[in-house]
Amino acid sequence: IVIWNATQKCDSSILNSNDFIDKNSYLLDSSLWKQYYSPTLMFSSDAKRDFIDPDLKPISINNSHITN
């Protein structure tokens, strides 16, 4: 529910999960994580236990179009 609400705040034209995937198909790339995480960090015991910030490049979130 939290993810759906955030998605709707960002783009209210997304009506369902199929719309979301159509507009964000790059998220289906199974190697996407390799742009952000080294294998050493990704498969570390810390990463298996908790969320760890990426070590290769930061995850950026463009929320400039979100209105409250």
C-alpha positions as CSV (number, residue, x, y, z in Angstrom):
1,I,0.0,0.0,0.0
2,V,2.8,2.4,0.8
3,I,4.5,1.8,-2.5
4,W,1.2,2.2,-4.4
5,N,0.5,5.5,-2.6
6,A,4.0,6.8,-3.4
7,T,3.5,5.7,-7.1
8,Q,0.2,7.5,-7.3
9,K,1.7,10.7,-5.8
10,C,4.4,10.6,-8.5
11,D,2.2,9.7,-11.4
12,S,-1.5,9.5,-11.0
13,S,-1.9,8.2,-14.5
14,I,-0.6,4.8,-13.4
15,L,-3.8,2.8,-12.9
16,N,-2.3,-0.7,-12.0
17,S,0.8,-2.7,-11.9
18,N,0.9,-3.3,-15.6
19,D,0.9,0.5,-16.2
20,F,3.7,0.8,-13.7
21,I,5.8,-1.8,-15.5
22,D,5.0,-0.3,-18.9
23,K,6.4,3.0,-17.7
24,N,9.3,1.6,-15.7
25,S,10.3,-1.5,-17.7
26,Y,14.0,-1.0,-16.9
27,L,13.2,-2.2,-13.4
28,L,12.8,-5.7,-14.9
29,D,16.5,-5.9,-15.8
30,S,17.9,-8.5,-13.5
31,S,21.4,-6.9,-13.8
32,L,20.2,-3.4,-12.8
33,W,21.7,-3.8,-9.3
34,K,25.2,-4.1,-10.8
35,Q,25.1,-0.4,-11.7
36,Y,24.8,0.4,-8.0
37,Y,26.4,-2.5,-6.0
38,S,29.7,-4.4,-6.3
39,P,29.2,-8.2,-6.0
40,T,31.3,-8.0,-2.8
41,L,28.9,-5.7,-1.1
42,M,25.7,-7.2,-2.6
43,F,26.5,-10.7,-1.3
44,S,28.0,-9.6,2.0
45,S,26.6,-10.7,5.3
46,D,25.7,-7.1,6.1
47,A,23.7,-6.7,2.9
48,K,21.9,-10.0,3.6
49,R,20.8,-8.7,7.0
50,D,20.1,-5.0,6.4
51,F,19.7,-2.4,3.6
52,I,23.1,-1.2,2.6
53,D,23.7,1.9,0.6
54,P,25.2,1.3,-2.8
55,D,29.0,1.5,-3.2
56,L,29.2,2.2,-7.0
57,K,26.8,5.0,-7.4
58,P,24.0,6.5,-5.3
59,I,20.4,5.7,-5.9
60,S,18.8,8.9,-7.1
61,I,15.1,9.6,-6.7
62,N,13.6,12.3,-8.8
63,N,10.7,13.5,-6.8
64,S,10.5,17.1,-8.1
65,H,7.1,16.5,-9.6
66,I,5.6,15.2,-6.3
67,T,3.0,17.5,-4.8
68,N,1.7,17.4,-1.3
